[in-house]
Amino acid sequence: MKMIKQTLGLNVENPKYYIKLIIEAILIGLFSGFVVSLYRFGLDNSENILFSTLKYIQGDFLLTIAWFSILALMGLITALLIKWSPDSSGSGIPQVMGEVKGYFDVCWWKTLIAKFIAGTLTALGGLSLGREGPSVQLGAMAAKGVSKYLPNSKTDEKRLLVCGSGAGLAATFSAPLAGFIFTLEEINKGFDRSIVIVGLVSALVADLVSKLFFGQSPIFPFTSLNLPLNYYWLLIVLGILIGILGYIYNVGMIKTSKMWDKLSFLPLEVKFIIVFLVTGLVGLFLPEILGGGYSMMSLIELSLPPLSVLIVLLIGKYLLLIFCFGSSAPGGIFYPVLVIGAYIGAIFSAIVIPLFGLNPLIAYKFIMISMAAMFASSVRTPITAVILIAEMTGVTNSLVAMIVVVVLAYIIPTILGNDPIYETLLMRLLKKNKGIDFDKTKSVLEEYVVPMDCALIGEKVWELPIPKSAMVVSVVRSGNTLIPDEYLRLKYADELFIIMNQNTYLDDNQEIESLIYKNWKKEQVK
């Protein structure tokens, strides 16, 4: 009973509690925004140093040997950092998702330090990885660090962790709305009223911090013309094409990761040295595909290169991306997905524009739409995809066309049986995880919103077949807080607040989610 009172002492319906959360959200936005802005600044300068170095050593054998020696050293240091903090490997988004779900309890300061340094080294080495996944993890770890120094419950820490991840994305993309929506659509996997206001505040503050560093110009300064209505059928073709390519993208990413897993007999140091050296070799012949893809995007900002160049760069980028990411090197696939989508749109434009005599500037409409569609096809967060591209380009006259293509690109890989990329990566991570020890004295208060097709609608709240170690403490209906009694029955859109012991949270949460969201038949749960 004492544990329940401690958890409910800060109730989401308490105005003072909201004020407390908003103050904490501002702190998280400031800290996460500052950390991610520094990371973004470091990576930008690392890529500048990389391309300057490649130009400087061109044609000089001794300087080339010296550069490859430095690459090997960077690979070694990166491996040592990952050994010191294993949770800093890869993208970082699956780790954050896992922690929010209760699978992991990551050491925030070790992960933050290792991810920051190792991510900077991978950028300096030219590995074909993005900064956005690491930025999400850095934002989340910064939030966790802030929470550790505040008198918060485990429930509060989870909420702030979710908000920190959105703040990280907002800071790295200068896209606060996309960062906020991403937390609901991908990280939290649901609607939590306390996260809505707190997530928005932290994302906006983090975005403000990043704008102090990098200014207010959109990341992609594209212009867009409207596509004539009689050519809207081209959008259907594009949506189907990207849906198929998104499926191929995810399959290739996972298969390459499995191939790297088969090389487990190799020490991590050797694996990363190989990745850095191979990337360095590629950089001597095709430097445009190095890094997150900013160099590739600059090539298509003002005009499109020849079709053959677009195809070579697209294929090269994809192959180097899956090679680097499959090794578990610290870096993300968030931005590279957008780059690949942009080049698919550019290739599509290079074919259909001369074929149908369209205005050449319509190419940038196809490019923007393809970026959003490719993201939705791979990650399966369609709302985030649309809002993200709108914020990054500052263009809103393509929303209808974008939604058409995004929906198709979202549906096709789902029909083909392909899981979202971050969900798949999380499942792979869980197979390697040996579990953690929870604090049995702490409890977690979780919120569940009852969907329209929930099989439990009409059942008495007191008689819901939830685990014995969990308890429904309140139901929020139309803004009113109801205490469960023998007469209260579950209705559509009810917000259930259920308390669980942290020690049993993982299993309890999974069972409750299955009861509420999997549309079980009543005969199964009675």
TITORSE-716483 format. One record per residue (C-alpha): residue number from 1; z, x, y. Coordinates in pm, whole numbers, plus 50000, padded with zeros to 5 digits. Example, Ala and Ser with C-alpha at 12.3 -4.5 7.8 and 13.67 -1.06 7.14 Angstrom:
ATOM   dokol       w       u       v
ATOM       1   50780   51230   49550
ATOM       2   50714   51367   49894
***
This chain:
ATOM   dokol       w       u       v
ATOM       1   50000   50000   50000
ATOM       2   50079   50288   50236
ATOM       3   49733   50434   50173
ATOM       4   49571   50098   50255
ATOM       5   49765   50063   50578
ATOM       6   49665   50415   50683
ATOM       7   49298   50343   50626
ATOM       8   49308   50003   50794
ATOM       9   49512   50133   51085
ATOM      10   49183   50208   51257
ATOM      11   48987   49891   51198
ATOM      12   48625   49853   51305
ATOM      13   48716   49526   51480
ATOM      14   48972   49700   51700
ATOM      15   48831   49769   52052
ATOM      16   49053   50077   52087
ATOM      17   48905   50209   51765
ATOM      18   48552   50170   51904
ATOM      19   48652   50356   52220
ATOM      20   48792   50634   52002
ATOM      21   48470   50650   51798
ATOM      22   48253   50656   52111
ATOM      23   48453   50947   52255
ATOM      24   48414   51129   51925
ATOM      25   48042   51045   51923
ATOM      26   48005   51211   52264
ATOM      27   48181   51521   52131
ATOM      28   47955   51523   51825
ATOM      29   47644   51476   52037
ATOM      30   47745   51769   52258
ATOM      31   47837   52002   51972
ATOM      32   47552   51904   51738
ATOM      33   47302   51903   52023
ATOM      34   47412   52249   52135
ATOM      35   47404   52399   51784
ATOM      36   47063   52250   51702
ATOM      37   46919   52345   52041
ATOM      38   47029   52705   51983
ATOM      39   46872   52689   51638
ATOM      40   46551   52546   51781
ATOM      41   46549   52817   52050
ATOM      42   46603   53087   51787
ATOM      43   46323   52959   51566
ATOM      44   46078   52928   51856
ATOM      45   46142   53289   51952
ATOM      46   46130   53402   51589
ATOM      47   45782   53255   51548
ATOM      48   45671   53420   51874
ATOM      49   45798   53755   51746
ATOM      50   45624   53693   51412
ATOM      51   45279   53630   51558
ATOM      52   45316   53915   51808
ATOM      53   45409   54147   51521
ATOM      54   45108   54039   51313
ATOM      55   44877   54117   51605
ATOM      56   45046   54451   51667
ATOM      57   45025   54579   51307
ATOM      58   44668   54459   51253
ATOM      59   44460   54740   51106
ATOM      60   44749   54989   51094
ATOM      61   44844   55071   50734
ATOM      62   45178   55241   50809
ATOM      63   45294   54964   51041
ATOM      64   45194   54708   50779
ATOM      65   45403   54886   50514
ATOM      66   45696   54897   50756
ATOM      67   45660   54522   50824
ATOM      68   45657   54440   50453
ATOM      69   45970   54651   50407
ATOM      70   46138   54442   50677
ATOM      71   46018   54124   50503
ATOM      72   46176   54240   50176
ATOM      73   46501   54311   50359
ATOM      74   46495   53963   50516
ATOM      75   46442   53812   50171
ATOM      76   46741   54006   50039
ATOM      77   46968   53898   50327
ATOM      78   46858   53536   50287
ATOM      79   46943   53544   49915
ATOM      80   47288   53690   49986
ATOM      81   47354   53417   50241
ATOM      82   47254   53146   49991
ATOM      83   47479   53301   49727
ATOM      84   47764   53297   49977
ATOM      85   47693   52934   50071
ATOM      86   47479   52761   49803
ATOM      87   47481   52433   49998
ATOM      88   47267   52594   50269
ATOM      89   46962   52625   50044
ATOM      90   46651   52409   50077
ATOM      91   46603   52136   50332
ATOM      92   46963   52027   50378
ATOM      93   46889   51656   50399
ATOM      94   46960   51588   50028
ATOM      95   47294   51768   50068
ATOM      96   47387   51545   50362
ATOM      97   47279   51233   50171
ATOM      98   47489   51344   49875
ATOM      99   47796   51403   50088
ATOM     100   47767   51063   50254
ATOM     101   47745   50903   49908
ATOM     102   48051   51096   49794
ATOM     103   47883   51344   49559
ATOM     104   47965   51662   49753
ATOM     105   48231   51801   49982
ATOM     106   48052   52085   50160
ATOM     107   48234   52363   50346
ATOM     108   48105   52287   50694
ATOM     109   48152   52625   50861
ATOM     110   48003   52835   50580
ATOM     111   47703   52602   50555
ATOM     112   47653   52602   50931
ATOM     113   47662   52982   50959
ATOM     114   47447   53049   50652
ATOM     115   47190   52782   50737
ATOM     116   47158   52901   51096
ATOM     117   47104   53267   51008
ATOM     118   46897   53214   50691
ATOM     119   46679   52951   50860
ATOM     120   46611   53191   51146
ATOM     121   46513   53463   50898
ATOM     122   46271   53235   50713
ATOM     123   46106   53149   51045
ATOM     124   46086   53517   51140
ATOM     125   45932   53589   50800
ATOM     126   45672   53315   50847
ATOM     127   45773   53099   50551
ATOM     128   45586   52769   50563
ATOM     129   45897   52561   50627
ATOM     130   46015   52334   50906
ATOM     131   46328   52335   51120
ATOM     132   46399   51961   51111
ATOM     133   46570   51931   50771
ATOM     134   46802   52222   50853
ATOM     135   46864   52067   51196
ATOM     136   46981   51745   51029
ATOM     137   47221   51944   50812
ATOM     138   47339   52158   51104
ATOM     139   47407   51844   51307
ATOM     140   47599   51690   51017
ATOM     141   47804   52005   50957
ATOM     142   47881   52034   51329
ATOM     143   48002   51672   51319
ATOM     144   48215   51742   51012
ATOM     145   48366   52040   51189
ATOM     146   48457   51827   51491
ATOM     147   48603   51560   51262
ATOM     148   48826   51814   51086
ATOM     149   49005   51883   51413
ATOM     150   49055   51515   51493
ATOM     151   49307   51271   51338
ATOM     152   49043   51095   51131
ATOM     153   49045   50917   50798
ATOM     154   48790   51002   50530
ATOM     155   48600   50688   50635
ATOM     156   48575   50811   50993
ATOM     157   48460   51152   50874
ATOM     158   48177   50991   50679
ATOM     159   48068   50786   50979
ATOM     160   48070   51089   51206
ATOM     161   47882   51292   50945
ATOM     162   47606   51029   50943
ATOM     163   47593   51026   51322
ATOM     164   47584   51406   51337
ATOM     165   47278   51413   51115
ATOM     166   47099   51174   51351
ATOM     167   47208   51382   51649
ATOM     168   47057   51689   51483
ATOM     169   46723   51516   51435
ATOM     170   46731   51380   51790
ATOM     171   46791   51728   51930
ATOM     172   46520   51904   51731
ATOM     173   46249   51642   51798
ATOM     174   46371   51516   52137
ATOM     175   46356   51173   51973
ATOM     176   46693   50992   51999
ATOM     177   46577   50654   51867
ATOM     178   46409   50813   51565
ATOM     179   46721   51018   51498
ATOM     180   46936   50706   51509
ATOM     181   46704   50495   51291
ATOM     182   46675   50780   51040
ATOM     183   47051   50773   50988
ATOM     184   47039   50404   50898
ATOM     185   46716   50412   50700
ATOM     186   46759   50735   50504
ATOM     187   47106   50889   50534
ATOM     188   47336   50583   50536
ATOM     189   47093   50360   50343
ATOM     190   47228   50050   50512
ATOM     191   47359   49880   50822
ATOM     192   47709   49961   50946
ATOM     193   47804   49810   51281
ATOM     194   48029   50100   51373
ATOM     195   47747   50345   51307
ATOM     196   47508   50151   51532
ATOM     197   47690   50217   51858
ATOM     198   47833   50556   51759
ATOM     199   47501   50674   51618
ATOM     200   47315   50576   51932
ATOM     201   47566   50750   52157
ATOM     202   47565   51076   51960
ATOM     203   47183   51078   51935
ATOM     204   47141   51014   52308
ATOM     205   47390   51285   52403
ATOM     206   47230   51536   52165
ATOM     207   46887   51451   52306
ATOM     208   47017   51507   52659
ATOM     209   47149   51849   52558
ATOM     210   46812   51944   52404
ATOM     211   46628   51830   52716
ATOM     212   46845   52064   52924
ATOM     213   46713   52345   52704
ATOM     214   46350   52241   52655
ATOM     215   46260   51991   52927
ATOM     216   46132   51635   52899
ATOM     217   45768   51685   52804
ATOM     218   45660   51518   52478
ATOM     219   45619   51755   52184
ATOM     220   45263   51631   52121
ATOM     221   45077   51570   52451
ATOM     222   44808   51355   52290
ATOM     223   44601   51090   52464
ATOM     224   44476   50790   52273
ATOM     225   44197   50536   52310
ATOM     226   44204   50195   52146
ATOM     227   43999   50155   51832
ATOM     228   43748   49867   51862
ATOM     229   43862   49569   51652
ATOM     230   43542   49566   51448
ATOM     231   43639   49911   51317
ATOM     232   43994   49821   51214
ATOM     233   43880   49823   50853
ATOM     234   43879   50203   50887
ATOM     235   44257   50183   50915
ATOM     236   44275   50023   50571
ATOM     237   44066   50306   50428
ATOM     238   44289   50560   50602
ATOM     239   44607   50392   50476
ATOM     240   44487   50393   50116
ATOM     241   44375   50756   50146
ATOM     242   44708   50873   50287
ATOM     243   44902   50669   50031
ATOM     244   44723   50855   49752
ATOM     245   44759   51193   49924
ATOM     246   45127   51125   49990
ATOM     247   45173   51063   49619
ATOM     248   44997   51392   49540
ATOM     249   45207   51569   49803
ATOM     250   45538   51457   49649
ATOM     251   45428   51526   49292
ATOM     252   45310   51875   49386
ATOM     253   45635   51945   49568
ATOM     254   45853   51849   49271
ATOM     255   45635   52018   49008
ATOM     256   45641   52344   49204
ATOM     257   46020   52322   49231
ATOM     258   46038   52280   48853
ATOM     259   45811   52580   48806
ATOM     260   46046   52791   49017
ATOM     261   46339   52660   48810
ATOM     262   46174   52803   48499
ATOM     263   46203   53146   48661
ATOM     264   46582   53119   48657
ATOM     265   46597   53451   48473
ATOM     266   46497   53618   48799
ATOM     267   46785   53708   49033
ATOM     268   46785   53506   49353
ATOM     269   46730   53827   49550
ATOM     270   46408   53897   49360
ATOM     271   46282   53539   49404
ATOM     272   46330   53540   49779
ATOM     273   46184   53889   49820
ATOM     274   45874   53766   49634
ATOM     275   45849   53461   49862
ATOM     276   45878   53670   50178
ATOM     277   45624   53929   50056
ATOM     278   45369   53670   49941
ATOM     279   45405   53489   50273
ATOM     280   45353   53819   50454
ATOM     281   45038   53883   50254
ATOM     282   44902   53538   50339
ATOM     283   44983   53602   50704
ATOM     284   44749   53899   50713
ATOM     285   44451   53676   50630
ATOM     286   44547   53325   50743
ATOM     287   44830   53349   50999
ATOM     288   44767   52995   51127
ATOM     289   44941   52840   50825
ATOM     290   45264   53037   50867
ATOM     291   45585   52880   50993
ATOM     292   45653   52512   51041
ATOM     293   45302   52436   51161
ATOM     294   45322   52461   51539
ATOM     295   45034   52707   51543
ATOM     296   44820   52463   51344
ATOM     297   44905   52177   51579
ATOM     298   44808   52384   51883
ATOM     299   44460   52426   51733
ATOM     300   44390   52052   51749
ATOM     301   44566   51962   52074
ATOM     302   44258   51982   52298
ATOM     303   43965   51969   52056
ATOM     304   43900   51970   51685
ATOM     305   43784   52284   51499
ATOM     306   43488   52255   51257
ATOM     307   43543   52038   50949
ATOM     308   43539   52339   50714
ATOM     309   43818   52506   50914
ATOM     310   44029   52189   50904
ATOM     311   43992   52162   50526
ATOM     312   44080   52530   50465
ATOM     313   44387   52511   50687
ATOM     314   44505   52184   50527
ATOM     315   44476   52314   50171
ATOM     316   44624   52652   50263
ATOM     317   44918   52492   50442
ATOM     318   44997   52262   50151
ATOM     319   44983   52539   49889
ATOM     320   45199   52778   50092
ATOM     321   45443   52496   50174
ATOM     322   45507   52394   49814
ATOM     323   45531   52762   49714
ATOM     324   45796   52837   49977
ATOM     325   45991   52513   49949
ATOM     326   45997   52516   49570
ATOM     327   46188   52845   49580
ATOM     328   46482   52669   49754
ATOM     329   46448   52892   50059
ATOM     330   46637   52742   50355
ATOM     331   46391   52532   50549
ATOM     332   46257   52180   50565
ATOM     333   45942   51982   50493
ATOM     334   45992   51729   50772
ATOM     335   45759   51884   51031
ATOM     336   45510   52025   50776
ATOM     337   45462   51668   50648
ATOM     338   45361   51565   51000
ATOM     339   45125   51863   51029
ATOM     340   44958   51778   50700
ATOM     341   44926   51417   50815
ATOM     342   44774   51532   51143
ATOM     343   44511   51740   50963
ATOM     344   44427   51453   50728
ATOM     345   44371   51242   51038
ATOM     346   44163   51518   51197
ATOM     347   43942   51550   50888
ATOM     348   43905   51172   50870
ATOM     349   43805   51171   51238
ATOM     350   43557   51453   51192
ATOM     351   43378   51239   50932
ATOM     352   43394   50882   51068
ATOM     353   43352   50945   51443
ATOM     354   42999   51091   51424
ATOM     355   42914   50858   51136
ATOM     356   42986   50543   51340
ATOM     357   42926   50683   51689
ATOM     358   43287   50639   51807
ATOM     359   43438   50799   52117
ATOM     360   43561   51152   52025
ATOM     361   43900   51085   52187
ATOM     362   43971   50824   51919
ATOM     363   44033   51124   51694
ATOM     364   44381   51155   51842
ATOM     365   44457   50795   51753
ATOM     366   44371   50871   51390
ATOM     367   44577   51192   51408
ATOM     368   44890   51018   51540
ATOM     369   44856   50732   51294
ATOM     370   44807   50974   51004
ATOM     371   45118   51170   51099
ATOM     372   45333   50857   51083
ATOM     373   45164   50734   50765
ATOM     374   45202   51065   50580
ATOM     375   45569   51075   50673
ATOM     376   45621   50718   50551
ATOM     377   45428   50789   50232
ATOM     378   45643   51089   50141
ATOM     379   45988   51000   50275
ATOM     380   45958   50614   50260
ATOM     381   46118   50554   50598
ATOM     382   45844   50352   50771
ATOM     383   46045   50246   51076
ATOM     384   46153   50604   51146
ATOM     385   45793   50718   51103
ATOM     386   45655   50479   51366
ATOM     387   45932   50537   51620
ATOM     388   45927   50914   51569
ATOM     389   45558   50953   51649
ATOM     390   45586   50716   51944
ATOM     391   45868   50927   52089
ATOM     392   45706   51263   52013
ATOM     393   45375   51166   52173
ATOM     394   45488   50923   52442
ATOM     395   45202   50695   52330
ATOM     396   45280   50332   52248
ATOM     397   44936   50169   52253
ATOM     398   44880   50261   51887
ATOM     399   45180   50083   51736
ATOM     400   44994   49793   51573
ATOM     401   44730   50017   51419
ATOM     402   45000   50263   51315
ATOM     403   45204   49994   51141
ATOM     404   44898   49877   50942
ATOM     405   44836   50226   50806
ATOM     406   45205   50305   50756
ATOM     407   45261   49993   50545
ATOM     408   44967   50078   50318
ATOM     409   45073   50442   50290
ATOM     410   45426   50328   50206
ATOM     411   45323   50077   49938
ATOM     412   45069   50281   49740
ATOM     413   45290   50569   49617
ATOM     414   45563   50314   49541
ATOM     415   45320   50121   49320
ATOM     416   45216   50448   49155
ATOM     417   45579   50503   49056
ATOM     418   45655   50787   49296
ATOM     419   46010   50811   49434
ATOM     420   46088   50911   49795
ATOM     421   46092   51289   49827
ATOM     422   46450   51325   49951
ATOM     423   46583   51086   49685
ATOM     424   46410   51295   49418
ATOM     425   46546   51618   49564
ATOM     426   46897   51468   49570
ATOM     427   46871   51371   49203
ATOM     428   46764   51726   49117
ATOM     429   47055   51860   49317
ATOM     430   47302   51635   49135
ATOM     431   47186   51765   48798
ATOM     432   47285   52114   48910
ATOM     433   47614   52001   49064
ATOM     434   47928   52052   48860
ATOM     435   48135   51804   49056
ATOM     436   48416   51840   49308
ATOM     437   48787   51770   49324
ATOM     438   48885   51481   49548
ATOM     439   49209   51427   49736
ATOM     440   49381   51144   49547
ATOM     441   49599   51057   49847
ATOM     442   49306   50953   50066
ATOM     443   49108   50632   50069
ATOM     444   48767   50526   50195
ATOM     445   48680   50200   50369
ATOM     446   48319   50104   50298
ATOM     447   48107   49826   50447
ATOM     448   47851   49624   50250
ATOM     449   47619   49366   50407
ATOM     450   47534   49082   50167
ATOM     451   47153   49046   50127
ATOM     452   46971   48714   50103
ATOM     453   46898   48750   49729
ATOM     454   47248   48861   49627
ATOM     455   47348   48690   49302
ATOM     456   47712   48678   49413
ATOM     457   47652   48439   49703
ATOM     458   47875   48134   49657
ATOM     459   48131   48320   49447
ATOM     460   48495   48333   49555
ATOM     461   48563   48664   49729
ATOM     462   48890   48704   49540
ATOM     463   48703   48675   49211
ATOM     464   48421   48922   49281
ATOM     465   48381   49150   48976
ATOM     466   48442   49472   49167
ATOM     467   48631   49766   49008
ATOM     468   49006   49721   48973
ATOM     469   49066   50032   49184
ATOM     470   48885   49870   49480
ATOM     471   48989   49578   49699
ATOM     472   48816   49351   49953
ATOM     473   49032   49371   50265
ATOM     474   48825   49165   50509
ATOM     475   48500   48974   50554
ATOM     476   48323   48967   50890
ATOM     477   48114   48650   50931
ATOM     478   47928   48572   51255
ATOM     479   48153   48811   51443
ATOM     480   48476   48662   51308
ATOM     481   48708   48858   51080
ATOM     482   48825   48659   50777
ATOM     483   49104   48761   50541
ATOM     484   49015   48679   50178
ATOM     485   49205   48390   50026
ATOM     486   49154   48159   49729
ATOM     487   48907   47941   49923
ATOM     488   48679   48202   50087
ATOM     489   48334   48218   49928
ATOM     490   48067   48481   49982
ATOM     491   47773   48395   50211
ATOM     492   47448   48560   50312
ATOM     493   47491   48829   50584
ATOM     494   47866   48857   50527
ATOM     495   48002   49204   50597
ATOM     496   48237   49301   50316
ATOM     497   48495   49570   50390
ATOM     498   48615   49720   50063
ATOM     499   48877   49992   50030
ATOM     500   48858   50251   49751
ATOM     501   49055   50555   49648
ATOM     502   48861   50871   49726
ATOM     503   48921   50993   49372
ATOM     504   48729   50698   49226
ATOM     505   48499   50636   49522
ATOM     506   48184   50776   49363
ATOM     507   48189   50546   49058
ATOM     508   48333   50248   49246
ATOM     509   48071   50264   49520
ATOM     510   47787   50284   49269
ATOM     511   47919   49982   49078
ATOM     512   47969   49775   49394
ATOM     513   47622   49861   49526
ATOM     514   47477   49750   49193
ATOM     515   47663   49419   49212
ATOM     516   47561   49343   49570
ATOM     517   47215   49494   49605
ATOM     518   47057   49496   49259
ATOM     519   47022   49115   49243
ATOM     520   47208   49075   48914
ATOM     521   47202   48735   48750
ATOM     522   47530   48546   48770
ATOM     523   47556   48529   48392
ATOM     524   47570   48910   48389
ATOM     525   47860   48942   48628
ATOM     526   48076   48654   48507
***
